[in-house]
Amino acid sequence: MEIKTCPFCGGRACLNSNYSYKTRSYFVFVKCNVCNAQSKPYYSPDEPEKVGWKNDSCNDAIEAWNLRADEKSYTVYD
């Protein structure tokens, strides 16, 4: 799944992961390499790198990042 550019600065974004020692689990999120904006973190039952960044958590993080408001759905009233 392709990751869209940052909706704020247009920079390149990529998947990242963090390991939480408190919960003993991984979390994945998409983060912009330019302005550091990031998506919500998603719990990952597996280490993302070991599964090739291809699991439901990675897909959910990318989907959330790629979600954009549809400009055509807004109605402008004069």
PDB file with one MODEL, atoms N, CA, C and O in Angstrom:
MODEL        1
ATOM      1  N   MET A   1       0.851  -1.175   0.000  1.00  0.00           N
ATOM      2  CA  MET A   1       0.000   0.000   0.000  1.00  0.00           C
ATOM      3  C   MET A   1       0.898   1.240   0.000  1.00  0.00           C
ATOM      4  O   MET A   1       1.840   1.336   0.786  1.00  0.00           O
ATOM      5  N   GLU A   2       0.599   2.171  -0.876  1.00  0.00           N
ATOM      6  CA  GLU A   2       1.399   3.384  -1.007  1.00  0.00           C
ATOM      7  C   GLU A   2       1.049   4.387   0.099  1.00  0.00           C
ATOM      8  O   GLU A   2      -0.113   4.516   0.483  1.00  0.00           O
ATOM      9  N   ILE A   3       2.054   5.084   0.600  1.00  0.00           N
ATOM     10  CA  ILE A   3       1.852   6.109   1.624  1.00  0.00           C
ATOM     11  C   ILE A   3       1.859   7.475   0.943  1.00  0.00           C
ATOM     12  O   ILE A   3       2.812   7.825   0.247  1.00  0.00           O
ATOM     13  N   LYS A   4       0.794   8.239   1.149  1.00  0.00           N
ATOM     14  CA  LYS A   4       0.697   9.568   0.562  1.00  0.00           C
ATOM     15  C   LYS A   4       1.663  10.528   1.240  1.00  0.00           C
ATOM     16  O   LYS A   4       2.146  10.274   2.344  1.00  0.00           O
ATOM     17  N   THR A   5       1.933  11.627   0.561  1.00  0.00           N
ATOM     18  CA  THR A   5       2.780  12.666   1.155  1.00  0.00           C
ATOM     19  C   THR A   5       2.048  13.329   2.313  1.00  0.00           C
ATOM     20  O   THR A   5       0.841  13.154   2.481  1.00  0.00           O
ATOM     21  N   CYS A   6       2.775  14.075   3.091  1.00  0.00           N
ATOM     22  CA  CYS A   6       2.219  14.730   4.277  1.00  0.00           C
ATOM     23  C   CYS A   6       1.133  15.734   3.889  1.00  0.00           C
ATOM     24  O   CYS A   6       1.341  16.545   2.986  1.00  0.00           O
ATOM     25  N   PRO A   7      -0.019  15.692   4.555  1.00  0.00           N
ATOM     26  CA  PRO A   7      -1.091  16.644   4.232  1.00  0.00           C
ATOM     27  C   PRO A   7      -0.780  18.060   4.727  1.00  0.00           C
ATOM     28  O   PRO A   7      -1.464  19.009   4.345  1.00  0.00           O
ATOM     29  N   PHE A   8       0.223  18.206   5.555  1.00  0.00           N
ATOM     30  CA  PHE A   8       0.546  19.509   6.121  1.00  0.00           C
ATOM     31  C   PHE A   8       1.666  20.226   5.372  1.00  0.00           C
ATOM     32  O   PHE A   8       1.569  21.420   5.090  1.00  0.00           O
ATOM     33  N   CYS A   9       2.739  19.481   5.050  1.00  0.00           N
ATOM     34  CA  CYS A   9       3.880  20.139   4.400  1.00  0.00           C
ATOM     35  C   CYS A   9       4.227  19.551   3.041  1.00  0.00           C
ATOM     36  O   CYS A   9       5.053  20.116   2.323  1.00  0.00           O
ATOM     37  N   GLY A  10       3.614  18.428   2.669  1.00  0.00           N
ATOM     38  CA  GLY A  10       3.907  17.795   1.389  1.00  0.00           C
ATOM     39  C   GLY A  10       5.151  16.925   1.415  1.00  0.00           C
ATOM     40  O   GLY A  10       5.570  16.409   0.378  1.00  0.00           O
ATOM     41  N   GLY A  11       5.745  16.757   2.591  1.00  0.00           N
ATOM     42  CA  GLY A  11       6.964  15.955   2.721  1.00  0.00           C
ATOM     43  C   GLY A  11       6.708  14.469   2.605  1.00  0.00           C
ATOM     44  O   GLY A  11       5.566  14.009   2.623  1.00  0.00           O
ATOM     45  N   ARG A  12       7.802  13.725   2.484  1.00  0.00           N
ATOM     46  CA  ARG A  12       7.742  12.266   2.374  1.00  0.00           C
ATOM     47  C   ARG A  12       7.477  11.674   3.753  1.00  0.00           C
ATOM     48  O   ARG A  12       8.034  12.131   4.751  1.00  0.00           O
ATOM     49  N   ALA A  13       6.624  10.657   3.800  1.00  0.00           N
ATOM     50  CA  ALA A  13       6.292   9.996   5.058  1.00  0.00           C
ATOM     51  C   ALA A  13       6.593   8.511   4.941  1.00  0.00           C
ATOM     52  O   ALA A  13       6.619   7.961   3.840  1.00  0.00           O
ATOM     53  N   CYS A  14       6.823   7.862   6.085  1.00  0.00           N
ATOM     54  CA  CYS A  14       7.090   6.425   6.069  1.00  0.00           C
ATOM     55  C   CYS A  14       6.597   5.777   7.360  1.00  0.00           C
ATOM     56  O   CYS A  14       6.327   6.452   8.353  1.00  0.00           O
ATOM     57  N   LEU A  15       6.488   4.444   7.316  1.00  0.00           N
ATOM     58  CA  LEU A  15       6.075   3.684   8.491  1.00  0.00           C
ATOM     59  C   LEU A  15       7.206   3.658   9.513  1.00  0.00           C
ATOM     60  O   LEU A  15       8.381   3.558   9.159  1.00  0.00           O
ATOM     61  N   ASN A  16       6.834   3.749  10.775  1.00  0.00           N
ATOM     62  CA  ASN A  16       7.772   3.663  11.890  1.00  0.00           C
ATOM     63  C   ASN A  16       7.171   2.739  12.935  1.00  0.00           C
ATOM     64  O   ASN A  16       5.974   2.454  12.914  1.00  0.00           O
ATOM     65  N   SER A  17       8.007   2.278  13.843  1.00  0.00           N
ATOM     66  CA  SER A  17       7.489   1.484  14.951  1.00  0.00           C
ATOM     67  C   SER A  17       8.228   1.834  16.231  1.00  0.00           C
ATOM     68  O   SER A  17       9.379   2.270  16.209  1.00  0.00           O
ATOM     69  N   ASN A  18       7.549   1.635  17.327  1.00  0.00           N
ATOM     70  CA  ASN A  18       8.126   1.791  18.662  1.00  0.00           C
ATOM     71  C   ASN A  18       7.788   0.555  19.458  1.00  0.00           C
ATOM     72  O   ASN A  18       6.730  -0.048  19.279  1.00  0.00           O
ATOM     73  N   TYR A  19       8.699   0.180  20.341  1.00  0.00           N
ATOM     74  CA  TYR A  19       8.429  -0.922  21.252  1.00  0.00           C
ATOM     75  C   TYR A  19       8.162  -0.333  22.627  1.00  0.00           C
ATOM     76  O   TYR A  19       8.941   0.482  23.122  1.00  0.00           O
ATOM     77  N   SER A  20       7.070  -0.742  23.240  1.00  0.00           N
ATOM     78  CA  SER A  20       6.714  -0.293  24.576  1.00  0.00           C
ATOM     79  C   SER A  20       7.108  -1.373  25.574  1.00  0.00           C
ATOM     80  O   SER A  20       6.555  -2.472  25.567  1.00  0.00           O
ATOM     81  N   TYR A  21       8.061  -1.052  26.424  1.00  0.00           N
ATOM     82  CA  TYR A  21       8.475  -2.012  27.451  1.00  0.00           C
ATOM     83  C   TYR A  21       7.387  -2.190  28.501  1.00  0.00           C
ATOM     84  O   TYR A  21       7.272  -3.250  29.116  1.00  0.00           O
ATOM     85  N   LYS A  22       6.596  -1.152  28.699  1.00  0.00           N
ATOM     86  CA  LYS A  22       5.520  -1.221  29.687  1.00  0.00           C
ATOM     87  C   LYS A  22       4.463  -2.250  29.282  1.00  0.00           C
ATOM     88  O   LYS A  22       4.036  -3.065  30.099  1.00  0.00           O
ATOM     89  N   THR A  23       4.047  -2.206  28.016  1.00  0.00           N
ATOM     90  CA  THR A  23       3.019  -3.142  27.534  1.00  0.00           C
ATOM     91  C   THR A  23       3.620  -4.353  26.819  1.00  0.00           C
ATOM     92  O   THR A  23       2.901  -5.282  26.452  1.00  0.00           O
ATOM     93  N   ARG A  24       4.941  -4.337  26.622  1.00  0.00           N
ATOM     94  CA  ARG A  24       5.655  -5.414  25.927  1.00  0.00           C
ATOM     95  C   ARG A  24       5.047  -5.693  24.552  1.00  0.00           C
ATOM     96  O   ARG A  24       4.765  -6.834  24.186  1.00  0.00           O
ATOM     97  N   SER A  25       4.860  -4.602  23.810  1.00  0.00           N
ATOM     98  CA  SER A  25       4.265  -4.740  22.481  1.00  0.00           C
ATOM     99  C   SER A  25       4.787  -3.639  21.565  1.00  0.00           C
ATOM    100  O   SER A  25       5.379  -2.656  22.009  1.00  0.00           O
ATOM    101  N   TYR A  26       4.547  -3.839  20.280  1.00  0.00           N
ATOM    102  CA  TYR A  26       4.958  -2.875  19.260  1.00  0.00           C
ATOM    103  C   TYR A  26       3.779  -2.002  18.862  1.00  0.00           C
ATOM    104  O   TYR A  26       2.622  -2.415  18.936  1.00  0.00           O
ATOM    105  N   PHE A  27       4.099  -0.793  18.440  1.00  0.00           N
ATOM    106  CA  PHE A  27       3.113   0.124  17.897  1.00  0.00           C
ATOM    107  C   PHE A  27       3.668   0.677  16.596  1.00  0.00           C
ATOM    108  O   PHE A  27       4.842   1.037  16.521  1.00  0.00           O
ATOM    109  N   VAL A  28       2.826   0.746  15.573  1.00  0.00           N
ATOM    110  CA  VAL A  28       3.257   1.282  14.281  1.00  0.00           C
ATOM    111  C   VAL A  28       2.480   2.552  13.971  1.00  0.00           C
ATOM    112  O   VAL A  28       1.333   2.714  14.390  1.00  0.00           O
ATOM    113  N   PHE A  29       3.120   3.449  13.232  1.00  0.00           N
ATOM    114  CA  PHE A  29       2.509   4.716  12.846  1.00  0.00           C
ATOM    115  C   PHE A  29       3.237   5.246  11.631  1.00  0.00           C
ATOM    116  O   PHE A  29       4.365   4.843  11.346  1.00  0.00           O
ATOM    117  N   VAL A  30       2.588   6.153  10.913  1.00  0.00           N
ATOM    118  CA  VAL A  30       3.210   6.818   9.780  1.00  0.00           C
ATOM    119  C   VAL A  30       3.660   8.190  10.257  1.00  0.00           C
ATOM    120  O   VAL A  30       2.928   8.888  10.958  1.00  0.00           O
ATOM    121  N   LYS A  31       4.877   8.571   9.868  1.00  0.00           N
ATOM    122  CA  LYS A  31       5.438   9.850  10.316  1.00  0.00           C
ATOM    123  C   LYS A  31       6.082  10.576   9.144  1.00  0.00           C
ATOM    124  O   LYS A  31       6.768   9.968   8.323  1.00  0.00           O
ATOM    125  N   CYS A  32       5.854  11.883   9.077  1.00  0.00           N
ATOM    126  CA  CYS A  32       6.457  12.720   8.040  1.00  0.00           C
ATOM    127  C   CYS A  32       7.927  12.949   8.376  1.00  0.00           C
ATOM    128  O   CYS A  32       8.268  13.264   9.517  1.00  0.00           O
ATOM    129  N   ASN A  33       8.788  12.792   7.386  1.00  0.00           N
ATOM    130  CA  ASN A  33      10.226  12.988   7.582  1.00  0.00           C
ATOM    131  C   ASN A  33      10.615  14.458   7.637  1.00  0.00           C
ATOM    132  O   ASN A  33      11.741  14.780   8.015  1.00  0.00           O
ATOM    133  N   VAL A  34       9.705  15.356   7.266  1.00  0.00           N
ATOM    134  CA  VAL A  34      10.021  16.781   7.231  1.00  0.00           C
ATOM    135  C   VAL A  34       9.501  17.512   8.471  1.00  0.00           C
ATOM    136  O   VAL A  34      10.277  18.128   9.201  1.00  0.00           O
ATOM    137  N   CYS A  35       8.194  17.444   8.706  1.00  0.00           N
ATOM    138  CA  CYS A  35       7.599  18.222   9.807  1.00  0.00           C
ATOM    139  C   CYS A  35       7.265  17.372  11.040  1.00  0.00           C
ATOM    140  O   CYS A  35       6.794  17.895  12.049  1.00  0.00           O
ATOM    141  N   ASN A  36       7.512  16.064  10.952  1.00  0.00           N
ATOM    142  CA  ASN A  36       7.283  15.123  12.057  1.00  0.00           C
ATOM    143  C   ASN A  36       5.816  14.908  12.433  1.00  0.00           C
ATOM    144  O   ASN A  36       5.536  14.378  13.509  1.00  0.00           O
ATOM    145  N   ALA A  37       4.888  15.301  11.587  1.00  0.00           N
ATOM    146  CA  ALA A  37       3.477  14.978  11.828  1.00  0.00           C
ATOM    147  C   ALA A  37       3.355  13.460  11.778  1.00  0.00           C
ATOM    148  O   ALA A  37       4.067  12.800  11.022  1.00  0.00           O
ATOM    149  N   GLN A  38       2.450  12.910  12.584  1.00  0.00           N
ATOM    150  CA  GLN A  38       2.307  11.457  12.563  1.00  0.00           C
ATOM    151  C   GLN A  38       0.872  11.027  12.773  1.00  0.00           C
ATOM    152  O   GLN A  38       0.045  11.764  13.310  1.00  0.00           O
ATOM    153  N   SER A  39       0.602   9.795  12.327  1.00  0.00           N
ATOM    154  CA  SER A  39      -0.723   9.208  12.498  1.00  0.00           C
ATOM    155  C   SER A  39      -0.844   8.672  13.918  1.00  0.00           C
ATOM    156  O   SER A  39       0.120   8.656  14.683  1.00  0.00           O
ATOM    157  N   LYS A  40      -2.026   8.246  14.238  1.00  0.00           N
ATOM    158  CA  LYS A  40      -2.288   7.562  15.501  1.00  0.00           C
ATOM    159  C   LYS A  40      -1.463   6.271  15.524  1.00  0.00           C
ATOM    160  O   LYS A  40      -1.329   5.627  14.484  1.00  0.00           O
ATOM    161  N   PRO A  41      -0.913   5.876  16.662  1.00  0.00           N
ATOM    162  CA  PRO A  41      -0.198   4.596  16.725  1.00  0.00           C
ATOM    163  C   PRO A  41      -1.170   3.425  16.806  1.00  0.00           C
ATOM    164  O   PRO A  41      -2.206   3.508  17.464  1.00  0.00           O
ATOM    165  N   TYR A  42      -0.826   2.341  16.134  1.00  0.00           N
ATOM    166  CA  TYR A  42      -1.645   1.130  16.115  1.00  0.00           C
ATOM    167  C   TYR A  42      -0.866  -0.028  16.720  1.00  0.00           C
ATOM    168  O   TYR A  42       0.297  -0.253  16.385  1.00  0.00           O
ATOM    169  N   TYR A  43      -1.521  -0.758  17.615  1.00  0.00           N
ATOM    170  CA  TYR A  43      -0.916  -1.919  18.260  1.00  0.00           C
ATOM    171  C   TYR A  43      -0.586  -2.983  17.222  1.00  0.00           C
ATOM    172  O   TYR A  43      -1.403  -3.290  16.354  1.00  0.00           O
ATOM    173  N   SER A  44       0.608  -3.538  17.315  1.00  0.00           N
ATOM    174  CA  SER A  44       1.026  -4.605  16.408  1.00  0.00           C
ATOM    175  C   SER A  44       1.427  -5.836  17.224  1.00  0.00           C
ATOM    176  O   SER A  44       2.339  -5.753  18.047  1.00  0.00           O
ATOM    177  N   PRO A  45       0.769  -6.963  17.012  1.00  0.00           N
ATOM    178  CA  PRO A  45       1.113  -8.164  17.771  1.00  0.00           C
ATOM    179  C   PRO A  45       2.487  -8.726  17.404  1.00  0.00           C
ATOM    180  O   PRO A  45       3.082  -9.469  18.185  1.00  0.00           O
ATOM    181  N   ASP A  46       2.989  -8.378  16.226  1.00  0.00           N
ATOM    182  CA  ASP A  46       4.279  -8.874  15.747  1.00  0.00           C
ATOM    183  C   ASP A  46       5.244  -7.715  15.558  1.00  0.00           C
ATOM    184  O   ASP A  46       4.825  -6.568  15.409  1.00  0.00           O
ATOM    185  N   GLU A  47       6.540  -8.017  15.564  1.00  0.00           N
ATOM    186  CA  GLU A  47       7.533  -6.999  15.253  1.00  0.00           C
ATOM    187  C   GLU A  47       7.369  -6.634  13.774  1.00  0.00           C
ATOM    188  O   GLU A  47       7.522  -7.502  12.915  1.00  0.00           O
ATOM    189  N   PRO A  48       7.062  -5.375  13.458  1.00  0.00           N
ATOM    190  CA  PRO A  48       6.764  -4.986  12.066  1.00  0.00           C
ATOM    191  C   PRO A  48       7.865  -5.345  11.069  1.00  0.00           C
ATOM    192  O   PRO A  48       7.568  -5.782   9.957  1.00  0.00           O
ATOM    193  N   GLU A  49       9.117  -5.170  11.445  1.00  0.00           N
ATOM    194  CA  GLU A  49      10.205  -5.474  10.514  1.00  0.00           C
ATOM    195  C   GLU A  49      10.271  -6.967  10.186  1.00  0.00           C
ATOM    196  O   GLU A  49      10.597  -7.340   9.059  1.00  0.00           O
ATOM    197  N   LYS A  50       9.967  -7.811  11.151  1.00  0.00           N
ATOM    198  CA  LYS A  50      10.036  -9.257  10.924  1.00  0.00           C
ATOM    199  C   LYS A  50       8.939  -9.763   9.996  1.00  0.00           C
ATOM    200  O   LYS A  50       9.092 -10.811   9.368  1.00  0.00           O
ATOM    201  N   VAL A  51       7.832  -9.026   9.906  1.00  0.00           N
ATOM    202  CA  VAL A  51       6.751  -9.431   8.998  1.00  0.00           C
ATOM    203  C   VAL A  51       6.762  -8.590   7.723  1.00  0.00           C
ATOM    204  O   VAL A  51       5.794  -8.589   6.962  1.00  0.00           O
ATOM    205  N   GLY A  52       7.865  -7.876   7.496  1.00  0.00           N
ATOM    206  CA  GLY A  52       8.010  -7.092   6.271  1.00  0.00           C
ATOM    207  C   GLY A  52       7.067  -5.903   6.199  1.00  0.00           C
ATOM    208  O   GLY A  52       6.679  -5.471   5.113  1.00  0.00           O
ATOM    209  N   TRP A  53       6.701  -5.376   7.364  1.00  0.00           N
ATOM    210  CA  TRP A  53       5.790  -4.224   7.437  1.00  0.00           C
ATOM    211  C   TRP A  53       4.458  -4.529   6.768  1.00  0.00           C
ATOM    212  O   TRP A  53       3.791  -3.627   6.261  1.00  0.00           O
ATOM    213  N   LYS A  54       4.071  -5.802   6.765  1.00  0.00           N
ATOM    214  CA  LYS A  54       2.817  -6.210   6.127  1.00  0.00           C
ATOM    215  C   LYS A  54       1.962  -6.972   7.130  1.00  0.00           C
ATOM    216  O   LYS A  54       1.975  -8.202   7.174  1.00  0.00           O
ATOM    217  N   ASN A  55       1.224  -6.224   7.929  1.00  0.00           N
ATOM    218  CA  ASN A  55       0.223  -6.828   8.804  1.00  0.00           C
ATOM    219  C   ASN A  55      -0.935  -5.834   8.937  1.00  0.00           C
ATOM    220  O   ASN A  55      -0.864  -4.719   8.421  1.00  0.00           O
ATOM    221  N   ASP A  56      -1.972  -6.234   9.612  1.00  0.00           N
ATOM    222  CA  ASP A  56      -3.155  -5.373   9.722  1.00  0.00           C
ATOM    223  C   ASP A  56      -2.836  -4.037  10.382  1.00  0.00           C
ATOM    224  O   ASP A  56      -3.401  -3.013   9.999  1.00  0.00           O
ATOM    225  N   SER A  57      -1.954  -4.029  11.352  1.00  0.00           N
ATOM    226  CA  SER A  57      -1.602  -2.791  12.051  1.00  0.00           C
ATOM    227  C   SER A  57      -0.929  -1.799  11.111  1.00  0.00           C
ATOM    228  O   SER A  57      -1.246  -0.609  11.118  1.00  0.00           O
ATOM    229  N   CYS A  58      -0.008  -2.292  10.311  1.00  0.00           N
ATOM    230  CA  CYS A  58       0.670  -1.424   9.331  1.00  0.00           C
ATOM    231  C   CYS A  58      -0.330  -0.879   8.321  1.00  0.00           C
ATOM    232  O   CYS A  58      -0.305   0.306   7.990  1.00  0.00           O
ATOM    233  N   ASN A  59      -1.206  -1.746   7.833  1.00  0.00           N
ATOM    234  CA  ASN A  59      -2.222  -1.305   6.876  1.00  0.00           C
ATOM    235  C   ASN A  59      -3.159  -0.267   7.489  1.00  0.00           C
ATOM    236  O   ASN A  59      -3.541   0.698   6.828  1.00  0.00           O
ATOM    237  N   ASP A  60      -3.533  -0.470   8.767  1.00  0.00           N
ATOM    238  CA  ASP A  60      -4.414   0.493   9.434  1.00  0.00           C
ATOM    239  C   ASP A  60      -3.739   1.852   9.589  1.00  0.00           C
ATOM    240  O   ASP A  60      -4.376   2.886   9.393  1.00  0.00           O
ATOM    241  N   ALA A  61      -2.457   1.857   9.940  1.00  0.00           N
ATOM    242  CA  ALA A  61      -1.722   3.117  10.093  1.00  0.00           C
ATOM    243  C   ALA A  61      -1.624   3.856   8.755  1.00  0.00           C
ATOM    244  O   ALA A  61      -1.779   5.076   8.701  1.00  0.00           O
ATOM    245  N   ILE A  62      -1.368   3.114   7.688  1.00  0.00           N
ATOM    246  CA  ILE A  62      -1.277   3.736   6.353  1.00  0.00           C
ATOM    247  C   ILE A  62      -2.634   4.264   5.923  1.00  0.00           C
ATOM    248  O   ILE A  62      -2.728   5.370   5.390  1.00  0.00           O
ATOM    249  N   GLU A  63      -3.692   3.483   6.149  1.00  0.00           N
ATOM    250  CA  GLU A  63      -5.045   3.934   5.799  1.00  0.00           C
ATOM    251  C   GLU A  63      -5.407   5.222   6.525  1.00  0.00           C
ATOM    252  O   GLU A  63      -5.962   6.143   5.925  1.00  0.00           O
ATOM    253  N   ALA A  64      -5.094   5.286   7.812  1.00  0.00           N
ATOM    254  CA  ALA A  64      -5.397   6.484   8.598  1.00  0.00           C
ATOM    255  C   ALA A  64      -4.621   7.683   8.060  1.00  0.00           C
ATOM    256  O   ALA A  64      -5.174   8.776   7.941  1.00  0.00           O
ATOM    257  N   TRP A  65      -3.351   7.487   7.738  1.00  0.00           N
ATOM    258  CA  TRP A  65      -2.516   8.578   7.215  1.00  0.00           C
ATOM    259  C   TRP A  65      -3.031   9.050   5.861  1.00  0.00           C
ATOM    260  O   TRP A  65      -3.063  10.251   5.592  1.00  0.00           O
ATOM    261  N   ASN A  66      -3.428   8.121   5.017  1.00  0.00           N
ATOM    262  CA  ASN A  66      -3.863   8.461   3.663  1.00  0.00           C
ATOM    263  C   ASN A  66      -5.260   9.081   3.605  1.00  0.00           C
ATOM    264  O   ASN A  66      -5.653   9.619   2.570  1.00  0.00           O
ATOM    265  N   LEU A  67      -6.009   9.011   4.700  1.00  0.00           N
ATOM    266  CA  LEU A  67      -7.358   9.553   4.726  1.00  0.00           C
ATOM    267  C   LEU A  67      -7.316  11.075   4.596  1.00  0.00           C
ATOM    268  O   LEU A  67      -6.658  11.755   5.383  1.00  0.00           O
ATOM    269  N   ARG A  68      -8.012  11.592   3.613  1.00  0.00           N
ATOM    270  CA  ARG A  68      -8.058  13.039   3.379  1.00  0.00           C
ATOM    271  C   ARG A  68      -9.513  13.469   3.267  1.00  0.00           C
ATOM    272  O   ARG A  68     -10.372  12.718   2.805  1.00  0.00           O
ATOM    273  N   ALA A  69      -9.763  14.680   3.696  1.00  0.00           N
ATOM    274  CA  ALA A  69     -11.119  15.225   3.571  1.00  0.00           C
ATOM    275  C   ALA A  69     -11.410  15.419   2.088  1.00  0.00           C
ATOM    276  O   ALA A  69     -10.586  15.946   1.341  1.00  0.00           O
ATOM    277  N   ASP A  70     -12.579  14.991   1.683  1.00  0.00           N
ATOM    278  CA  ASP A  70     -12.992  15.146   0.290  1.00  0.00           C
ATOM    279  C   ASP A  70     -13.496  16.570   0.098  1.00  0.00           C
ATOM    280  O   ASP A  70     -14.563  16.933   0.594  1.00  0.00           O
ATOM    281  N   GLU A  71     -12.732  17.360  -0.614  1.00  0.00           N
ATOM    282  CA  GLU A  71     -13.078  18.775  -0.797  1.00  0.00           C
ATOM    283  C   GLU A  71     -14.409  18.948  -1.533  1.00  0.00           C
ATOM    284  O   GLU A  71     -15.073  19.972  -1.380  1.00  0.00           O
ATOM    285  N   LYS A  72     -14.793  17.962  -2.318  1.00  0.00           N
ATOM    286  CA  LYS A  72     -16.036  18.072  -3.068  1.00  0.00           C
ATOM    287  C   LYS A  72     -17.263  17.830  -2.190  1.00  0.00           C
ATOM    288  O   LYS A  72     -18.384  18.151  -2.584  1.00  0.00           O
ATOM    289  N   SER A  73     -17.051  17.268  -1.008  1.00  0.00           N
ATOM    290  CA  SER A  73     -18.194  16.966  -0.153  1.00  0.00           C
ATOM    291  C   SER A  73     -18.659  18.174   0.660  1.00  0.00           C
ATOM    292  O   SER A  73     -19.698  18.116   1.317  1.00  0.00           O
ATOM    293  N   TYR A  74     -17.902  19.255   0.618  1.00  0.00           N
ATOM    294  CA  TYR A  74     -18.293  20.448   1.362  1.00  0.00           C
ATOM    295  C   TYR A  74     -19.146  21.359   0.500  1.00  0.00           C
ATOM    296  O   TYR A  74     -18.866  21.540  -0.685  1.00  0.00           O
ATOM    297  N   THR A  75     -20.168  21.923   1.080  1.00  0.00           N
ATOM    298  CA  THR A  75     -21.045  22.844   0.371  1.00  0.00           C
ATOM    299  C   THR A  75     -20.756  24.260   0.844  1.00  0.00           C
ATOM    300  O   THR A  75     -20.753  24.537   2.044  1.00  0.00           O
ATOM    301  N   VAL A  76     -20.517  25.140  -0.092  1.00  0.00           N
ATOM    302  CA  VAL A  76     -20.271  26.528   0.252  1.00  0.00           C
ATOM    303  C   VAL A  76     -21.555  27.312   0.023  1.00  0.00           C
ATOM    304  O   VAL A  76     -22.127  27.279  -1.066  1.00  0.00           O
ATOM    305  N   TYR A  77     -21.998  28.013   1.048  1.00  0.00           N
ATOM    306  CA  TYR A  77     -23.223  28.811   0.950  1.00  0.00           C
ATOM    307  C   TYR A  77     -22.850  30.270   0.782  1.00  0.00           C
ATOM    308  O   TYR A  77     -21.987  30.787   1.491  1.00  0.00           O
ATOM    309  N   ASP A  78     -23.498  30.923  -0.150  1.00  0.00           N
ATOM    310  CA  ASP A  78     -23.264  32.347  -0.379  1.00  0.00           C
ATOM    311  C   ASP A  78     -24.233  33.188   0.413  1.00  0.00           C
ATOM    312  O   ASP A  78     -24.185  34.416   0.345  1.00  0.00           O
TER     313      ASP A  78
ENDMDL
END
